[in-house]
Amino acid sequence: MDFMKEYQKWLDSDVLTEEEKAELKAIANNPKEIESRFYGPLEFGTAGLRGTMAVGLHHMNIHVVRHTTQAFANVICAEGEKAKERGVAICMDCRLNGMDYSKGAAEVFAANGIKVRIFESLRPTPELSFAVRYYGCQAGINVTASHNPKEYNGYKVYWEDGAQLPPHHASAIAKELEKIDIFTGIQSMPYDEAMKAGMITVMGGETDEAFLKEVMAMVTDPDVIPKVADTFKLVYTPFHGCGHKLVPEALKRAGIKHLLCEPEQMKIDGNFPTVASPNPENPEGFYLAVELAKKNDVAFILGTDPDSDRVGIMVRDKDGAYKVMTGNQTGVVLLDYMLGALQRTGKLPANAVALKTIVTTEMAKAVAESYGAKCFDTFTGFKFIAEKKNALESTGEGKVLLSYEESYGYMAGDYVRDKDAVTASLLLTEMAAYYADKGMTVLEALQALYNKHGWYGEKTHNLVMPGLDGLADMAKLMKSLRETPPAEISGVKVVQFKDYADGSVTDCATGAKSSMELSGSNVLRFEMADGTSVIVRPSGTEPKVKVYVLTKGADAAERDANLKKYGDWVATLKK
């Protein structure tokens, strides 16, 4: 693409506002910046779009949103009149421009004869997934950048099962985008006119209630929280986002009496004024919640990200320090609690299943199997988890009770097909209350699991590679590791090399090749002689390569030593 020609096209367009043109004129003498904005479109994948907000083809803005929506509308129209009538559900989080992008998308759908259900204001991501299923919609859109910094926004796309778009539909949208001119190829209908024509319906409290009814039915043992309600306390923060309403409501309905919501972070604000990054994976964001917990003698803290699909916890230890629990650790303790509670209450199905991604701790399998349950792997992303859940349950092979990934995403129940921090917050609180009744913290429950199943440990390393050069560097690293895989890492032999792109498994001692069930993803896995797994994959949403180390030691010291030595090797990859 001729980026200067595209830049001029945008400058000359009658569609752009004077303010937008002024932003472009301000970079007229900066060819590098012009190239970064116009060298190509923002890539559309199975996760939709995500990027920084600015005027330009390679950024999130209203024109890119309309363009993408027109392409999506073409795909829906190709499904026939029934699909258009079933329509699309639209949601947004607290991000800047979120409502503008959502309404812009609704206007395009309406002009294409596709009915729209749009939330009146910000809502959690899982409620969008729920709405698609509950109202029988053909598809859904969520305007969100999840836990990314404030400069970002995004456009997640869902299909009729409430899961993010399957690859073949994502490819169909990408092909349509190539055919449509970003300015002249868009059909749009004024929002108020579409409302009057009955093409747009607004969703509100009635949908919240339907969603909450399902959430509350997920309580595994209804006696747990009431038992400790007079003494059990917790602090909650939504990091300025969508969890501010439904998470506290669910906890109160479950019987929580002493819920302290961090007041500064309960304020809806897409600038995220109290945190550098609104991500529960980053412990520094919890500092206000920790202060509130200390002042009020609270041992348990919950935090949900801006679109309320991820949740993180902090737990006070016996020395009074507040410790972060990783997504891997939280998931295994929650899985153990849920299976145990269902077993105690006689509700554990004979064909119980847990799902996790290939980069999530292997400890989940040990926990599941200790209850007679099975644990299956999927690729990273809840669309793959949703596919596996649908496949297992449609054949009767298994009943999926909990699905999770290491990056703080958890899904339970049958009413959503995406990460769900509302339901997970309720279940995690029930779990914490259960251990509080036993005089234990969740950290102590985790230690008990290590003693029982072994000292598992995990570490995720992010090799950030921004800009145009970064994309090339990411591809170069993956190519190098794929074509000349290391014979050893940190002095330990690689015994097996797995390439998830073609599903091949290579025995490093003999060179013999076999195949595995999963294939079709740009992921490499090195199985080490000491039982450690090192997994490398490019991020699907950010400019970085992620390297995961999954290990196990005879004790905590050996586990930690393993994590360090493999971490030292990861550090050499970017040099």
N, C-alpha and C positions, 0 to 999 in steps of 0.2 A: 504493500500500500504506500502511495506517495503521501507522506504525512503533511507536507507543506500544502499540497493540493486539498487534502481533507480539512486542514486548518482554515484555508481560505473559504472552502465551502460553508463551514460553520459561520465564519464571519459574515458571509454574504447572505445567509439564510434569513428570511422574514420571520421565521418561527422563534428565533432567539430574542430575548428581551434586551433592552439597552444595557441593563446591568450585566447580563451574561456576556454581551459583546465587549463591554469594558474590561471584564476579567480576561478575555482572550487578547484584547489589544495590549494589555499590560505585559504580556509575555512575547510580544512581537520581536524583540531583540534577543530572545533566548531560545535558540534552535533546539537545544537539548531538552528544554521543558516542553516545547511544541512537539518534539518527537515522542516524548514519554506520554503525552496526552492523545496523540493521533496516529501512532505507528500501527495500530490495529484495534479492533473492538475488545471490550472487556469480555474475557472468555466465558461462554455459557456452558456449564457442566451439569452433572446430576445434582449438585448442590445449588444450582442456579447461578446467581451473580453475587459477587462481593468485592467492594473496592472503596477507595477513598472518594469523598464527595468533592467534585470539581466539574467545571465545564470542559467537555472533551469526550471523545469516543471511548477512551480507555478508563473512564471514571464513572461513578454513580451520579446520575443527574436525571431530571425529569424526562429528557429526550431519550436516554438509554432505556429508561423504564417503559416509556410508551412504545418504543421500538420492539423491546422484548415482549411486551404484552400483545402487540399485534401478531408477532410470530406465534406466541402461545395460543392466541385466539384462532389463528388459521388451523393449528393442530386440533383444537377442540371442535371447530366447525367441520373438520374432515370426519369427525366421529358421528356426525349427523344431527338432526333436529332435536332428538331426545337429549343429547349431550348439552346442547345449547340451553335447553329448558332446565336441565338439572343445575347448570350454572357453576359458578365459582365462588368460593368463600375467600374473603380478604381480611387480613389481620395486619397489625403493625405494632412495633414496640416503641420505646421512648426515644428512639433516635431522632436527630434533627432531620427535618423534611419528611418524616415518616408518613404523616397524614397526607401531605401533598402527593407523594409517590403513590400511596394507596388509592387516593381519589383519581389520580391520573390513570392508573391501571383500570379502575372501575369504569371510567369514561370510555376507554378503548374497548373493553369487553361489551359494554352496552351498545356502542355503535356497531358492533359486529353481531348483534342479536343474541348475545350471551348474557343470561341473567346473573346478577351479582348479589351476594350477601356480604355486607361489610360491617365490621365491628364499629360501634360508635366512638370508641377510643382504644387506647393500647390494651392488649390482652396477651397472656402467656402463649408461647408457641404451642404447647400441647392442646390448648383450647381450640386453636385453629385446626389441628389434626382431628380433634374431636368433632368440630363443627362440620368438616367435610364428610365424615362418616354419619353423623347424627342427622344431617339434613339431606343426605344422599346426593351431595354435589359431585360433579364430574371431576373437579379439580380445586386447588387452593393456592393462594399466594400469601406469603408472610414477608412483609417488608421489615427486615431485621439484619443486623450484622452480629447477632449473638453477643459474644463477650469481647469483640474487638474494641480497640480504642475509639474515642469519640469522632474521629475524622472519617470513620467508615459507615457505610450503610450497605444493605444487601437486599436480595430478592430471591427468597426460597420458593421453590415450586413443588406442589404436591399433586398426587393423582387421586383417583376415587377411593382407594383404600385408606387414605389419610397418611400415607407414607410419602417421603420425598420421591421425586420423579424417577421412574425406572430409566435405565440408560437409553433404550430405543426411543422413548419419547423425548428425552433430552437431545438426542441426535436429530430428531425431527424438527425440534425448535431451532437448533443451531443451523440447520439447512434453510429453514424459512428466513432466518435473520439475514442470510446472504442474499436473498432475493428482494428484500424489502428496503426501499430507501428510508433512511432514518427520519427524514422530514416530510417527504411527499407521499410516502407509502402508508401513512397511518390514518386509520379512521377513528374519529373521536366525537363524543357527544357530551355537551355540557352537563355537569353533574346534576344540577337542579332539574334540568329537562328530563334526564334519565330517571330521576326519582319520580317525577310526575307521570312518566310513561310506564311506571311499574317495573322498570328494568333493574332498579337498585332497591334492595331492602336492607334496613339497618338492624344489626343484632345488638342486644344489650343484656340486661339482667336475666331475661328468660333463658338465654343460652348459658350464662354463668351457673344458674341453678341446675340446669340439666347436667352440666359438666361436674359440678360439685356433688351431685347425687351419686355419680359413678365413683368419684374420688373417695367419698366417705365409705362406700361399700368395700373399699380395699383394706380397711382396718382388719388385721389378721386375728387379733385377740382383743375384743372390746372391753375386757376387764382390766387391761394393763394400765391405761392412762388414768381412769377414775381412781384407781388404787393409790396413786401417789400425787393426785392433782393438788392437794393442799400444800405440798412442800416442793414439788418439782417446778423448776424455773428454767426458762431458756430465753436467749436473745436472738432476734431475727433481723437480718438486713436484706433488702431487695436490690442494693447497689443502684438506687435511683430508678429502678425499672418496674417491669410488669408484675412481679410477684407481690407488690405492695398491698393488693386487695385480697386475692384468693388464698394465698398461703396463710396469712393470719386467720382468715375466716375458717379454713379447713381445720387448723389447729384448735381454734376455739370450739368448733362443733364437735371435735373429738374429746373435749373435756379439759383442755389446757386452761388453767386459771391464771397462771403467772407468766404471761407472754410480754416481753419487753422488746418493742420494735425500735431500732436505732433511728432517732428522729431526723437527723440530717439526711440520712440515706433513704428515708421514706419519701423524700421530696422527689417527684418525677422531674428528671432533668437530663436531657441527652448530652449535655456538656460534662456530665459526671464530675462535678466540682470537687468532690472529696477524695477522688481516687485517680491515680495515673492510668490505671487499667481496671475496668469493671469486671474482673474475672475472678471467680471464687478459687481458681487454681493458684492465684497469687496471694499469699498470706498477708502481705502488707496492706491489702485493701480492707482487712478486717479490723484495723486499728481502733476505729470508733466503736465497733461492736465489742472489742475486748475491753475497752475502757468502761463501757456500760456494764459489761458482765462483772468486772472487778468491783465496781461500786455497789452492785446488787447481789453479790455472792452467787453468781450464776456459773454453772459448770459446763453448759452446753450451748454452742452457738451455731446457727444455721445462716447460710448466705446463698442467695440465688442470683444468677447473672441477669443482665438487663431484659432478656426475652423469656426468662424463667423456664429455660429447658435444662440448665445445669444447676447443681447444688453442691456446695462444699460445707464441711463441718469443722469446727474447732472444739477441742475437749480439754478441760482443765485436768492436769495430772495431780498426783498426790502432793507434789511440791508447790502447787499453786500456779504453775506455768500453763499457758494455753498453747496446746500443740495442734498443728494442722494434721489432719488425716488425708492421705492421698485418695484419689478416686479409686485406685486399686484396693486400698485398705478398707475404705468405706464400703465398697461393693461386696467384699467377702464377708464382712461382719453383718451387713444387711442380709445377704443371701443366707448366711447361717441362722440369723434370727428368724427370717421368714419361714424357712423350712422347718425350724424347730417349733415355731408357734403353730404352724399348720399341722404339724405332727401331734403336738400336745392337745390341740382342739379337734383332732380327728378329721381334718380337712385336707390333708396332704394326698394328692392324687397318686395313683400307682405309677402313672407314666409322667411324673414331674420332670420338667426340663428347665435348665438355666441356659441363657445364651450370652456369649461374650465375643469381643472382637479378637483377632489374631494377635493384637499388641497388648491385650489385657492379661493380667496375672494368671499364671497357670494354677494358682492356689484355688481359684474358683472351682476347678474340676475336682480337686481333692475334697473341698467342702461339699459340693453337690453329691458326689459319690458316697460320702459318709452317711447320707440320708437315703441312699438308694436311687437318687435322681441322676439324670444324665446332663452333660454340659457339652454344648456344641460351639464351634468357632465360626465366625463370619468375617468378611472384610470390614474395615473401619467404615462407619456410617450406619445410621439407623435405618436407612432404606434397605440395607442388606440384612439387618436384624429382622426388619418387618417381613421381608421375603421368606426368611427361614422360619419365622413364627407361623406365617400363613401356610407354608408347605407342611410343617410338622403337624399342625392342628387340623388341616384339611384332610389329612390321611389318617388321623387318629394315632399317629406315631408318638406324639408327645403333647403335654399341656405345658406351655411356657409360663412360668411363674415370675421370673425376673430376668431382664436383659440389661446388660450394662457394658460400658466402655471405660477405659482408664481416665478419660478426660471429663469425669464428673457427670456423665450422662446415665440416667437410669430410667427404665420403662417397666411398668407392671400393669396388669389388667388388660382388658380386651377393647377398650374404648378409644385408645390412641395408638398411633404407629410412629411415634417419635419420642425423643427424650422428654421427660415429664418431671420437672422440679416441684410441681405442686403436689402430686401424689408421693413422690420420693421424700419430700419434706415431712409429710404426714407419717410415712412409714419409718423414717429415721428418728422422728420424735417418739413414736411408739417404742422403738427399739431402745432409745436412750432412757425412757421411763422404765422399761422392763429391767434394765441393768441397775438403774437407780434404786429400784425396789429391792434388789439383791445386794445393795451396798457396793456396787461396782460402777466404774466408768466404762465408756465404750472403748477407751484405750486398753483397759484391763481385759475386756472381752477379746480384743484383738490379740493381746499377748497369750491368752489362753488358747486361741486358735493356732498361733505359731507353735506353742508347746505340743499341740495335738497333731498338727499336719506338717510341720517343718518350717524353717525360717526362710520364707520366700521374700524376695526384694525386687523392686523395679525402679528404673530411672529413665526418664525421657529427656533426651538432649535435642535442642533446637539449633540447627545450623542455619542461621538467618542469611539469606542471599537476596537483597532487595534490588529493584531496578531491572533494566534490560539485561545487563551483564549477569545479574543473579539468575535469571531464567536459564541462560546458557550454562552457568556454573552448576546449577542443579542437574540439568540434563547430562552434563559432562561427568559429574560424580556418579550418577546412577549407571551410566554407560561403562565407566571404568570398573566399578564393582561387579557389574554383570559379566563383562567380557574377561576380566582377570580377577576372579574372586580370591581373597587372601587364603593362603594355606593355614595360617594361624593368626590369632588375634591376641594381643597381650601375652604372648608366650604359650597360649593354649591352642591345641590343634582344632581346626574346623573339621568336624566329622561328616556333616551334611550341608549341602548348599541348596536352598529352595528358592525357586524363581516363580513368584505368583503370577507373572505375566503369562507364561505358558503352562503353569502348573507342574513344572518339572522338578524332580528331586534327584540330586547328584550325590552319590556316595563318594566322598573325597578320597578314600583309601583305594577304591577299585575303579572309580570312574563310571560305575554302573548307574544307569538312569532309570527312574521310575516316575510315576505321576501321582498327584494328590487330587483331592476332590475340588479344591478351590483354584480357580485360574481367572485371568482377565484383569489383573490389577498390577500396577507398577510398584511392586513390593519385593524386596529381597530379604531372605532370612538365613542366618548362619547358625547352625546347631553345633555347640561346642562340646569338647570331650568331657568337660566338667558339668554338663547338663544345662549350662547357660544358653539362652537364645539371644542373638543380636539381630534386630530387625530394622531395615532402612526403607523409608518411603518418603516421597515428596508430599508436602501438605497439599490438600485440595483447595484450601481457602486462603492460605497465607504464603508469602515468598520465603519458604524455608524447607529444608530437608529434616525430617524427624528421625532420630535414631533411638530405638527402645532397647534397653537391656533388661531382660527377665532372667533372674537367677534364683538360686536356692543354696543355703549354706547349712552346715551342721549346727551352727549357732549364729547369733546375731553378728559376732565379730567376723566370721568367715563370709557371711552374706555381704556385709558392708565392704569387706576387702575386695570381693568380687566386683561389686558395683564401682568401686574406685578404679580398679585396674582396667576394666572395660571402658570406663569413662575417659581414662587417659588416652586410650586408642581413638575414641570418637573425636577427641580434641585435635587429633592429627589430620582428620579428614578435610578440614577447611584450609589447611596450610598449603 
